[in-house]
């Protein structure tokens, strides 16, 4: 598991030597001690700073800029869908919070309460929102009266508090985090179903197009769905180094359960009273942690160009007796040229650090492309470009600077996705039996298995795999389903044909069917019952 609350000395992994010439570097490698490596990367890469309250972290500008780049994309897209931004209070009264029983039971262990004001005890404790269904929906019932008030589509960018007790980890599991949460109401289920998938596609795009992380779109099991909802869809990522899945973002159809609890009714076009259909959907700063885990290496962060605060860092490399001022001027001119074309670029002109130190520093921070300018580059009217993802070096004429740099950034973005997908796909193990499942779980695989879709069987899988590393569970049932050969089940039409032509054989067939035996087909890996779907399984964050 990644990143404990406090950095520990030692641990089970092999320590890596910090570079003597720069004083920079990581103490632990990604393969040998993932948790300590992750903790070092997010701190040394200036993503977070530890705070004096456990499970809470300071998000530094390097991390916030990534969040803002994703926010810019997503906010524009939901506005195209006529979703409007709003803001609701942080506090929830206990009466409202407890109104929806299944919902609050799902969050009860994580709800933080305010019990005092100064030295005085509050007459009624106040909860801090773990999510905002119960905050917002009493007002939906006030604002929605007739069909012309629908659809109501609201979103808020805010923080929530969930008092995690299990190993707080920066970005992945923190007690306070940033997210967006959309809450929408419709006249029909069809409208709600459509939006669920539209939002899920936006989440896929955030991960795959911006963060360069492959994800699987699918549906959660009844056991894993959002508490109080009708069904939950999600995008699921996977961390090969730890063999753990991670829920990337969720889009829920809430059905009419909350509408019933909060009396969100409307008069339809026929003058009849109806209940609305509702959705809620969210992604959080967890996305940043997934990005670090997937792309980071033993030099530090590796940032996809689309979300990086800084896409290009320009570093002067003056040798002895070189035209230092000319080199500095060329660096400034390079930054100006790139910036004028929308590329996020800066020059590191600090004279109290060597070029080697600067290389290591910006590698640690994951800047996608480094441009070096030395005496020879100045003489040849060129620059040297070094890719962070693979270390590849290329000399570029300053005449074609913008075109070449844009092309390289595109290649870096695509390569990060391709490499991540190759590593993820190499971890997928298709199993059909329990023994195969246990073996694959021990090998930290992302397991695709046929399942009977029974809740008791899923609970049994959790019980049977519970151990020091945590229990396995269903991650999602992918929308793209491999072929699942069904068990032999004689149809009624076929029954009549057999009965008419082969009376003796029919007796045999009927006997086998009465014993619930099948000639062919796919069985559930855990129960041996007829499988209904393929589902991803594994340990998760």
C-alpha positions in Angstrom: 0.0 0.0 0.0 1.3 3.4 -0.8 2.4 6.3 1.2 1.9 6.1 5.0 1.0 9.2 6.9 4.6 9.9 8.1 7.8 9.2 6.3 9.6 6.3 8.0 13.3 5.6 8.1 14.3 2.2 6.8 11.5 -0.1 5.9 11.6 -3.2 3.9 12.9 -1.7 0.6 16.4 -1.1 -0.6 17.5 2.5 -0.2 18.9 4.3 -3.3 21.8 6.7 -3.0 21.1 10.4 -3.3 23.2 12.0 -6.0 26.4 13.3 -4.5 26.9 16.0 -7.1 23.5 17.6 -6.7 22.2 16.5 -3.2 19.0 15.5 -5.0 17.4 12.2 -5.6 15.1 9.7 -4.0 16.0 7.4 -1.1 13.8 4.5 -2.2 13.0 2.9 -5.6 9.5 2.5 -7.0 9.9 -1.3 -7.4 11.4 -2.1 -4.1 9.5 0.1 -1.6 6.6 1.7 -3.4 5.0 3.3 -0.3 8.2 5.2 0.8 8.9 6.1 -2.9 5.5 7.6 -3.3 5.8 9.6 -0.1 9.1 11.0 -1.2 8.0 11.8 -4.7 4.9 13.9 -3.7 7.0 15.9 -1.1 10.3 16.3 -3.0 8.3 17.0 -6.2 6.7 19.9 -4.3 3.2 18.5 -4.7 2.2 18.4 -1.1 3.5 19.3 2.4 2.5 17.4 5.4 0.2 19.2 7.8 0.0 18.9 11.6 -3.3 17.2 11.5 -3.1 13.6 10.4 -4.6 12.8 7.0 -4.7 16.5 5.9 -2.2 17.9 3.4 -1.2 21.2 2.0 -1.6 21.2 -1.8 1.3 23.2 -3.2 1.0 25.2 -6.4 2.6 22.4 -8.4 -0.3 20.2 -7.6 -3.0 22.8 -7.7 -2.1 23.8 -11.2 -2.7 20.2 -12.3 -6.1 20.3 -10.6 -6.9 23.6 -12.3 -6.0 22.3 -15.7 -8.4 19.4 -15.3 -11.0 21.8 -13.9 -10.8 24.1 -16.9 -11.6 21.2 -19.2 -14.3 19.6 -17.2 -16.1 22.8 -16.2 -16.3 23.9 -19.8 -17.7 20.5 -20.9 -20.5 20.3 -18.2 -21.5 23.9 -19.1 -22.1 22.6 -22.7 -24.5 20.2 -21.0 -26.3 23.1 -19.3 -25.0 22.3 -15.9 -24.7 25.4 -13.7 -22.2 25.9 -10.8 -23.4 26.7 -7.3 -22.2 26.4 -3.7 -23.9 24.9 -0.7 -22.7 25.2 2.9 -20.1 22.8 4.5 -22.3 21.9 7.5 -25.2 19.5 7.7 -27.8 19.2 10.4 -28.0 15.7 11.9 -31.7 15.4 11.2 -31.2 16.0 7.5 -28.1 13.8 7.3 -29.9 10.8 8.9 -33.1 11.2 6.8 -31.8 8.7 4.1 -30.9 5.6 6.1 -29.0 3.6 3.6 -27.0 6.6 2.5 -25.9 7.7 6.0 -25.0 4.1 7.0 -22.6 4.1 4.1 -20.8 7.2 5.3 -21.4 7.1 9.1 -17.9 5.9 10.2 -16.3 8.7 8.2 -18.6 11.6 9.2 -16.8 14.4 11.2 -18.8 16.3 13.7 -18.5 19.8 15.2 -19.5 19.6 18.9 -18.2 22.8 20.4 -18.3 26.6 19.8 -15.4 28.1 21.7 -15.7 26.6 25.2 -19.4 25.9 24.9 -20.9 22.6 23.8 -23.3 22.9 20.8 -26.9 22.1 21.7 -27.1 20.0 18.5 -23.8 18.7 16.9 -23.3 19.6 13.3 -21.8 17.3 10.7 -19.3 18.3 8.1 -20.3 17.1 4.6 -18.8 13.8 3.4 -20.9 14.4 0.3 -23.8 16.7 -0.4 -26.9 14.8 -1.3 -28.5 15.5 2.0 -27.3 19.1 2.0 -28.8 19.9 -1.4 -31.9 17.9 -1.8 -34.2 19.6 0.7 -33.8 22.6 -1.5 -34.4 20.7 -4.7 -37.8 19.8 -3.2 -38.4 23.5 -2.7 -37.2 24.6 -6.2 -38.9 21.9 -8.3 -42.6 22.2 -8.6 -43.6 21.4 -12.2 -42.1 19.8 -15.3 -40.9 23.3 -16.5 -38.5 23.3 -13.5 -36.7 20.2 -15.0 -34.1 19.2 -15.6 -32.3 20.9 -12.7 -28.5 20.5 -13.2 -26.2 21.8 -10.5 -22.5 21.3 -9.8 -20.2 22.6 -7.1 -16.4 22.7 -6.8 -15.7 22.3 -3.1 -14.0 20.3 -0.3 -15.4 17.4 1.7 -14.3 15.7 4.8 -14.2 11.9 5.4 -12.4 10.9 8.5 -10.4 8.0 7.2 -8.9 5.7 9.8 -7.1 3.3 7.4 -3.6 4.5 6.5 -4.2 8.1 5.2 -2.2 8.6 1.9 -1.7 11.9 0.1 -4.3 12.4 -2.7 -5.4 8.8 -2.5 -7.0 8.7 1.0 -7.0 12.0 2.8 -9.4 13.3 5.4 -10.1 16.5 3.5 -10.0 16.6 -0.3 -11.1 18.7 -3.2 -13.7 17.5 -5.8 -16.5 18.5 -8.0 -19.9 17.0 -7.3 -22.8 17.2 -9.8 -26.4 16.7 -8.7 -29.1 16.6 -11.3 -32.8 15.9 -11.4 -34.9 14.8 -14.4 -38.5 14.0 -15.3 -37.6 10.5 -16.7 -35.2 7.7 -16.0 -34.2 7.7 -19.7 -32.8 11.2 -19.3 -31.0 10.2 -16.1 -29.5 7.1 -17.7 -28.2 9.1 -20.7 -26.5 11.7 -18.5 -24.8 9.0 -16.3 -22.9 7.8 -19.4 -22.2 11.3 -20.7 -20.5 12.2 -17.5 -18.6 8.9 -17.3 -17.2 9.6 -20.7 -15.9 12.9 -19.5 -14.2 11.1 -16.7 -12.6 8.7 -19.1 -11.3 11.6 -21.1 -9.8 13.3 -18.0 -7.8 10.1 -17.3 -6.9 9.0 -20.7 -6.6 12.2 -22.7 -5.2 14.5 -19.9 -3.5 12.2 -17.3 -2.5 9.6 -19.9 -3.8 6.8 -17.7 -5.8 3.9 -19.2 -9.1 3.2 -17.4 -12.0 0.8 -17.7 -15.6 2.0 -17.9 -18.0 -0.2 -16.1 -20.7 -0.8 -13.5 -20.2 -1.5 -9.8 -21.8 -4.5 -8.1 -24.8 -4.1 -5.8 -22.4 -4.5 -2.9 -20.0 -1.8 -4.1 -22.5 0.7 -5.5 -23.1 4.2 -3.9 -25.1 3.9 -0.7 -28.7 4.7 -1.4 -28.3 4.8 -5.2 -30.0 2.8 -7.9 -26.7 1.9 -9.7 -23.1 3.2 -9.9 -20.8 3.4 -12.9 -17.1 4.1 -12.6 -13.8 4.5 -14.4 -11.3 2.1 -12.8 -7.5 2.5 -13.0 -4.8 0.0 -11.9 -1.4 0.5 -10.3 0.9 -2.3 -11.6 3.6 -1.8 -8.9 1.2 -2.6 -6.1 -1.3 -4.8 -7.9 -4.2 -2.7 -6.7 -7.2 -1.3 -8.6 -8.3 2.3 -7.8 -11.7 3.8 -8.4 -11.0 6.8 -10.5 -14.4 8.6 -10.6 -18.0 7.7 -10.3 -21.3 8.6 -12.0 -24.4 7.4 -10.1 -28.0 7.0 -11.0 -29.8 7.6 -7.7 -33.1 6.5 -9.1 -36.0 7.9 -7.0 -34.9 6.9 -3.6 -33.7 10.4 -2.5 -36.7 12.0 -4.3 -38.9 9.9 -2.0 -37.0 10.7 1.1 -36.9 14.5 0.4 -40.2 14.7 -1.4 -38.8 16.0 -4.6 -42.0 15.9 -6.7 -43.3 17.7 -9.7 -46.5 18.1 -11.7 -46.0 16.5 -15.2 -47.5 17.7 -18.4 -50.7 15.7 -17.8 -51.1 17.4 -14.4 -50.1 14.3 -12.5 -47.8 14.2 -9.5 -44.5 12.5 -10.2 -41.1 12.0 -8.5 -37.9 13.1 -10.2 -35.1 10.8 -11.2 -31.7 11.9 -9.9 -28.0 11.5 -10.6 -24.9 12.5 -8.7 -21.3 12.3 -10.0 -17.8 13.3 -8.8 -14.1 13.1 -9.4 -11.5 14.4 -6.9 -7.9 15.2 -6.3 -7.4 11.5 -6.1 -6.8 11.8 -9.8 -3.4 13.5 -9.1 -2.3 10.6 -6.9 -3.1 8.1 -9.5 -1.1 10.0 -12.0 1.9 10.1 -9.7 1.7 6.4 -9.1 1.3 5.4 -12.7 3.9 7.6 -14.4 6.5 8.5 -11.7 9.9 6.8 -11.8 13.1 6.7 -9.7 14.0 10.3 -10.7 10.7 11.6 -9.4 7.5 12.9 -11.0 6.7 12.4 -14.7 4.0 14.8 -15.7 1.8 14.5 -18.8 2.2 17.7 -20.9 -1.6 18.4 -20.9 -1.8 18.9 -17.2 1.7 20.0 -16.3 2.0 23.5 -14.8 5.2 23.9 -16.8 5.6 22.0 -20.1 9.1 23.2 -21.0 12.0 24.3 -18.8 14.8 26.2 -20.5 18.3 25.9 -18.9 21.4 27.8 -19.9 24.6 25.7 -20.1 27.4 28.2 -20.1 30.9 26.8 -20.3 34.1 28.6 -19.3 34.8 31.7 -21.4 31.4 31.3 -23.1 29.1 34.2 -24.0 27.0 33.8 -20.9 24.9 36.8 -21.5 24.2 35.7 -25.1 23.1 32.3 -23.8 20.9 33.9 -21.2 19.3 36.1 -23.9 18.7 33.1 -26.1 17.0 31.3 -23.2 14.7 34.3 -22.6 13.9 34.6 -26.3 13.1 30.8 -26.5 10.7 31.2 -23.5 9.0 34.2 -25.2 8.6 32.4 -28.5 7.1 29.3 -26.9 4.9 31.3 -24.5 3.5 33.4 -27.3 2.3 30.2 -28.9 0.5 29.0 -25.7 3.2 26.6 -24.5 3.8 26.8 -20.8 7.5 27.6 -20.6 10.0 29.2 -18.2 13.8 29.6 -18.0 15.8 28.7 -14.9 18.4 31.5 -14.9 19.5 31.0 -11.3 23.3 31.5 -11.2 23.8 29.9 -7.8 23.0 26.4 -9.1 24.8 24.3 -11.7 23.2 23.0 -14.8 23.5 19.5 -13.4 21.6 20.4 -10.3 18.9 22.1 -12.3 18.5 19.0 -14.5 17.9 16.8 -11.4 15.6 19.4 -9.8 13.3 19.7 -12.8 13.4 15.9 -13.4 12.3 15.5 -9.8 9.4 17.9 -10.6 8.5 16.0 -13.7 8.6 18.8 -16.3 7.9 17.0 -19.7 10.6 18.7 -21.8 13.9 20.3 -20.9 15.6 22.6 -23.4 19.4 23.2 -23.0 21.2 26.1 -24.6 25.0 26.1 -24.6 27.8 27.8 -26.6 27.5 25.4 -29.5 23.7 25.7 -29.6 24.1 29.5 -29.7 26.5 29.3 -32.6 24.3 26.9 -34.5 21.0 28.8 -33.8 19.6 25.6 -32.2 18.6 24.2 -28.9 18.9 20.7 -27.4 15.6 19.2 -26.2 15.5 16.3 -23.6 12.3 14.3 -23.0 11.5 13.5 -19.4 9.6 10.3 -20.2 12.4 8.5 -22.0 15.5 10.7 -21.8 15.7 11.1 -25.6 17.8 14.0 -26.8 17.1 16.0 -30.0 18.7 19.1 -31.5 16.1 21.5 -32.8 16.7 24.5 -35.1 15.3 27.7 -33.5 13.6 28.4 -36.9 11.2 25.5 -36.3 11.2 25.7 -32.5 7.4 26.0 -31.8 6.4 23.3 -34.4 9.0 20.8 -33.1 8.3 21.4 -29.4 4.5 21.0 -29.9 5.2 17.8 -31.8 7.4 16.5 -29.0 4.9 17.3 -26.3 2.2 15.4 -28.2 4.6 12.4 -28.5 5.3 12.5 -24.8 1.6 12.6 -24.0 0.9 9.7 -26.2 3.9 7.7 -25.1 3.0 8.0 -21.5 -0.5 6.6 -22.2 0.9 3.8 -24.4 3.5 2.7 -21.9 0.9 2.9 -19.0 -1.5 0.8 -21.1 1.1 -1.8 -22.0 2.0 -2.2 -18.3 -1.7 -2.3 -17.2 -2.6 -4.8 -19.9 0.4 -7.0 -19.0 -1.1 -7.3 -15.5 -4.6 -8.5 -16.7 -5.1 -12.2 -15.9 -8.2 -14.0 -17.2 -9.1 -16.8 -14.8 -12.0 -19.3 -14.7 -11.4 -21.2 -11.5 -10.9 -20.4 -7.8 -7.3 -21.8 -7.8 -6.4 -19.6 -10.8 -7.9 -16.6 -9.0 -5.9 -17.1 -5.8 -2.7 -17.6 -7.8 -3.3 -14.4 -9.9 -4.2 -12.4 -6.7 -0.9 -13.5 -5.2 0.9 -12.2 -8.3 -0.7 -8.8 -8.0 -2.8 -9.2 -11.1 -5.9 -7.4 -12.3 -8.2 -10.3 -12.6 -11.0 -10.7 -15.1 -13.3 -13.6 -14.1 -16.7 -15.0 -14.9 -19.2 -14.3 -12.1 -22.7 -15.4 -11.2 -23.5 -11.9 -10.0 -24.7 -13.0 -6.6 -24.0 -10.7 -3.6 -23.4 -13.6 -1.2 -20.7 -15.0 -3.5 -19.0 -11.6 -3.6 -19.1 -11.4 0.2 -17.6 -14.9 0.4 -14.8 -13.9 -2.0 -13.9 -11.1 0.4 -14.0 -13.4 3.4 -11.9 -16.1 1.8 -9.2 -13.6 0.6 -9.0 -11.5 3.7 -5.4 -11.2 4.9 -2.6 -8.8 5.7 -2.7 -7.2 2.2 -6.5 -6.7 2.4 -9.4 -8.6 0.8 -10.1 -8.9 -2.9 -13.4 -7.5 -4.2 -15.1 -6.8 -7.4 -13.8 -3.6 -9.1 -16.3 -3.2 -11.9 -18.2 -5.1 -14.6 -16.8 -3.6 -17.8 -19.2 -2.4 -20.4 -17.2 -4.1 -23.1 -17.8 -7.7 -22.2 -15.8 -10.6 -23.7 -17.9 -13.4 -25.1 -19.5 -15.5 -22.4 -20.6 -18.9 -23.6 -23.9 -19.7 -21.9 -24.8 -23.0 -20.3 -26.8 -25.5 -22.3 -30.4 -24.8 -21.6 -32.9 -26.4 -23.8 -35.5 -23.9 -25.1 -39.2 -24.6 -25.0 -39.3 -24.7 -28.8 -36.4 -27.1 -28.9 -38.1 -29.1 -26.2 -41.1 -29.7 -28.4 -38.9 -30.7 -31.3 -36.9 -33.2 -29.3 -40.0 -34.6 -27.7 -41.6 -35.2 -31.0 -38.6 -36.7 -32.8 -36.5 -38.3 -30.1 -38.6 -39.3 -27.2 -36.0 -41.4 -25.5 -33.3 -38.7 -25.8 -35.8 -36.1 -24.4 -36.1 -38.1 -21.2 -32.3 -37.9 -20.8 -32.2 -34.2 -21.5 -35.1 -33.5 -19.1 -33.4 -35.5 -16.4 -30.2 -33.6 -16.8 -32.0 -30.2 -16.7 -33.9 -31.2 -13.6 -30.5 -31.8 -11.9 -29.4 -28.3 -13.1 -26.6 -29.8 -15.1 -25.2 -28.1 -18.2 -23.5 -29.6 -21.3 -21.3 -26.6 -21.9 -20.9 -23.0 -20.8 -19.0 -20.8 -18.4 -19.2 -21.2 -14.6 -18.6 -18.6 -11.9 -15.0 -18.8 -10.7 -16.0 -18.7 -7.1 -19.3 -20.6 -6.8 -19.4 -22.9 -9.8 -22.9 -21.6 -10.7 -23.7 -20.4 -14.3 -21.8 -17.2 -14.9 -23.8 -14.1 -16.0 -20.9 -11.7 -16.7 -17.2 -11.0 -16.8 -16.1 -8.8 -13.9 -12.8 -7.3 -12.8 -11.6 -8.3 -9.4 -8.6 -7.5 -7.2 -7.4 -5.6 -4.2 -8.0 -1.9 -4.2 -7.1 1.4 -2.6 
